[in-house]
Amino acid sequence: MTTSKASLSVSGDAAEDLNAAAAVRSELAHAAYDSKIEGNVIITRVDAAINWMRKNSLWPMPMGLACCAIELMATASSRFDISRFGSEVMRFSPRQSDVMIVAGTVTYKMALAVKRVWDQMPEPKWCIAMGACASSGGMYRSYAVLQGIDQLLPVDVYISGCPPRPEALIEGLMKLQEKIDGEESTVDLKSESLVS
């Protein structure tokens, strides 16, 4: 036990270095566990951050063409509250929207207007076909009705029903959020910059 005292004796310069290192460690430990900073620091990938922002701020362009539009309006009411998903900002200007909700029967006469509005929406954009008529023409097998909006636009989510309940539209929005969450957004940004 007498050797332990001898082994602990250190020269003066080394003791100062140890004290300085201990002081730096205590400052770093304090900075690493500062309760004011701890809750404000997030480490993530750029893709995940961009997708998180996109999926939680979907601004719908409502294309209410028939009876499904009533259920679409009900979804925005306080009873169903799609503002929980950041989708309460229904824009009637295509340049401010990023998800088109096609709700109802799409006739050939209206199809060109729907396509024109879709083309005016900025990228990235998504489409939801709400109801049987928008998805497949529904019960209308006539010369005047488009048999599914997917013949005209790329559809991301199909919602079944005639008309579907507001809960079904909320589930469709959640499915769209899952799809957006899995996208590689920075790859799209790189390809856009190469094209321009």
C-alpha positions in Angstrom: 0.0 0.0 0.0 2.9 2.4 0.4 3.7 2.1 -3.3 0.3 3.6 -4.2 1.2 7.0 -2.8 4.4 7.0 -4.7 2.7 6.1 -8.0 0.2 8.9 -7.6 2.8 11.6 -7.3 3.0 13.5 -10.6 5.3 16.3 -11.8 4.0 19.8 -11.7 3.6 20.2 -15.5 1.6 17.0 -15.8 -0.7 18.0 -13.0 -1.5 21.3 -14.7 -2.2 19.4 -18.0 -4.5 17.0 -16.1 -6.3 19.9 -14.4 -6.8 21.7 -17.8 -8.1 18.5 -19.4 -10.5 18.0 -16.5 -11.7 21.6 -16.9 -12.3 21.1 -20.6 -14.2 17.8 -20.0 -16.4 19.5 -17.4 -17.2 22.4 -19.8 -18.1 19.9 -22.6 -20.2 17.8 -20.2 -22.1 20.9 -19.2 -22.6 21.8 -22.8 -23.7 18.3 -23.7 -26.3 18.3 -21.0 -27.6 21.8 -21.0 -31.3 21.6 -20.6 -31.9 24.7 -22.6 -30.1 23.3 -25.6 -30.9 19.6 -25.3 -34.5 19.8 -26.6 -33.6 22.0 -29.5 -31.0 19.9 -31.3 -32.1 17.3 -33.9 -29.8 15.2 -36.0 -31.4 13.7 -39.1 -30.9 13.3 -42.8 -31.9 16.0 -45.3 -34.3 13.6 -47.1 -36.1 12.9 -43.8 -36.3 16.6 -42.9 -37.7 17.6 -46.3 -40.2 14.7 -46.3 -41.3 15.6 -42.8 -42.0 19.1 -43.8 -43.8 18.1 -47.0 -46.0 15.4 -45.4 -47.1 17.7 -42.5 -48.1 20.6 -44.6 -50.2 19.3 -47.5 -52.3 22.0 -49.1 -55.2 20.4 -50.9 -56.7 21.6 -54.2 -60.3 20.4 -53.9 -61.8 19.3 -57.2 -65.3 18.7 -55.9 -67.2 17.5 -59.0 -70.2 15.6 -57.5 -71.6 14.2 -54.2 -68.2 13.2 -52.8 -67.4 16.9 -52.5 -69.9 17.2 -49.6 -67.9 14.6 -47.7 -64.7 16.5 -48.6 -66.2 19.6 -47.1 -67.3 17.7 -44.0 -63.7 16.5 -43.5 -62.6 20.1 -43.1 -65.1 20.8 -40.4 -64.3 20.9 -36.7 -65.8 17.4 -36.1 -63.2 15.6 -38.3 -60.5 18.3 -38.2 -57.9 17.6 -40.9 -55.8 20.4 -39.4 -54.2 17.8 -37.3 -52.4 16.7 -40.4 -51.6 20.3 -41.6 -54.1 19.9 -44.5 -56.8 22.4 -43.4 -55.5 25.1 -45.8 -57.7 24.3 -48.8 -56.4 26.4 -51.7 -58.6 27.2 -54.7 -55.5 28.4 -56.6 -53.5 25.6 -58.2 -50.3 27.5 -57.8 -50.6 27.3 -54.0 -51.6 23.6 -53.8 -49.6 20.4 -53.7 -52.2 17.7 -53.5 -55.3 17.5 -55.7 -58.3 15.7 -54.2 -60.6 14.6 -57.1 -63.9 14.0 -55.5 -66.7 12.9 -57.7 -67.7 12.0 -61.2 -65.3 13.2 -63.9 -67.0 13.8 -67.2 -65.1 14.2 -70.4 -66.3 17.8 -70.6 -64.7 18.5 -67.1 -61.6 16.3 -67.6 -59.7 19.0 -69.6 -60.3 21.5 -66.9 -59.1 19.1 -64.2 -56.0 18.4 -66.4 -55.3 22.1 -66.8 -55.5 22.7 -63.1 -53.2 19.8 -62.5 -50.6 21.1 -64.9 -50.7 24.5 -63.1 -49.8 23.0 -59.7 -46.1 23.2 -58.8 -43.9 20.1 -58.2 -43.9 18.1 -56.1 -47.6 17.3 -56.3 -49.8 14.3 -55.5 -53.3 13.2 -56.4 -56.0 11.5 -54.4 -59.0 9.8 -56.2 -61.9 10.1 -53.8 -64.8 7.8 -54.3 -65.8 5.1 -56.8 -66.5 7.6 -59.6 -63.1 9.3 -59.5 -61.4 5.9 -59.1 -63.2 3.8 -61.8 -66.2 5.7 -63.2 -68.4 4.2 -60.5 -71.9 3.2 -61.7 -71.7 5.5 -64.7 -70.7 3.3 -67.7 -71.6 5.9 -70.3 -70.0 7.8 -73.1 -69.9 11.0 -71.1 -67.9 9.8 -68.0 -64.2 9.2 -67.7 -63.7 5.7 -66.3 -61.2 6.7 -63.6 -59.1 9.8 -63.2 -55.9 7.7 -63.5 -56.4 7.7 -67.3 -55.6 11.4 -67.1 -53.4 12.0 -63.9 -51.0 9.9 -61.9 -53.0 8.9 -58.8 -51.2 8.3 -55.5 -54.0 7.2 -53.3 -57.4 5.7 -54.1 -60.3 6.0 -51.6 -63.2 3.6 -52.1 -66.8 4.3 -51.3 -69.9 5.9 -52.8 -69.4 8.4 -51.2 -66.6 7.7 -48.9 -66.9 8.9 -45.3 -64.7 11.7 -44.0 -62.8 9.2 -42.0 -61.9 7.4 -45.2 -60.4 10.6 -46.6 -58.4 11.1 -43.4 -57.1 7.6 -43.8 -56.2 8.4 -47.4 -54.3 11.5 -46.3 -52.4 9.4 -43.8 -51.5 6.9 -46.5 -50.3 9.7 -48.7 -48.2 11.0 -45.7 -46.6 7.5 -45.4 -45.9 7.5 -49.2 -44.3 11.0 -49.0 -42.2 9.9 -45.9 -40.5 7.2 -48.0 -39.6 9.4 -51.0 -36.0 10.4 -51.8 -36.5 14.1 -52.1 -32.9 15.2 -52.6 -32.5 12.9 -55.6 -35.4 14.7 -57.2 -33.8 18.1 -56.4 -30.6 17.0 -57.9 -32.3 15.8 -61.1 -34.2 19.1 -61.4 -31.0 21.1 -61.1 -29.4 19.1 -63.8 -32.3 19.6 -66.2 -32.4 23.4 -65.7 
